[in-house]
Amino acid sequence: MELKENERIDDLEYNNLKIIQNKKGFCFGMDSVLISDFARDIKNNSIGVDLGTGTGIISILLASKTKLSKIIGIEIQEDVADMAKRSVELNNLQDKINILNINIKEILNNKLEILKKESFDFIVTNPPYKKLETGKINENKYKYISRHEITATLEDFIEVSKYLLKDKGAIYMIHRPDRLVDILTIMRKYKLEPKKIRFVHSMENQEPSLVLIKAIKNANPFLRIEKPLIIYKENGKYTDEIYKIYDKEKK
């Protein structure tokens, strides 16, 4: 496959999967791997949407880790969406993954035929973590759009999820712990009841750096806090669970 300027092919080190990334753009991190593992309990033959898919990493991993039927990745940046499409082709996953180059807010406004209301079993999303006008502004437009709520807010992601999900459909999200109150408040506003939360810590004695959240549309209130996910041992090596998530042998 011919690559464009500044692009490279990275080995995902899982099931022979590969992904195209632009070294000057926003490259995937561990959060994408963690959310794809967190969402592994989706039912067989499910149809879902990956809101803000970026390079398509979450969709590609889920298509390999689960028995989903179809997942549609939504990405606003045209060249990033193009990379995602080519990564799907690189992995021969065209029958399971469809990439759309649109703003997620268009889903509510344009009533797209492929994204009908209340027609999906699950949503997975790794949205921008930072509110607009907060945090350090990155001059690289790709990274800025990926990290800040420029084109869509947290509420937009949750409102669109409510629109797309069937009754009792699930949303899986990874975000920052400092936004947790916002996330839970907005989810309940749109009838997405938080059911499971798991905090992610770099090391056991440190504060959490990420939070994984599963919510169910129109479910009854009952929230389970799972045991923390620790990434590194004191010696700096991955914990056993991280090795398992990456499907690697312990070192």
Secondary structure, 3 states (H helix, E strand, C coil): CCCCCCEEEEECCCCCCEEEEECCCCCCCHHHHHHHHHHHHCCCCCEEEEECCCCCHHHHHHHHHCCCCEEEEECCCHHHHHHHHHHHHHCCCCCCEEEECCCCCHHHHHCCHHHCCCCEEEEEECCCCECCCCCCCCCCHHHHHHHECCCCCHHHHHHHHHHHEEEEEEEEEEECHHHHHHHHHHHHHCCEEEEEEEEEECCCCCCEEEEEEEEEECCCCCCEECCCEECECCCCCECHHHHHHCCCCCC
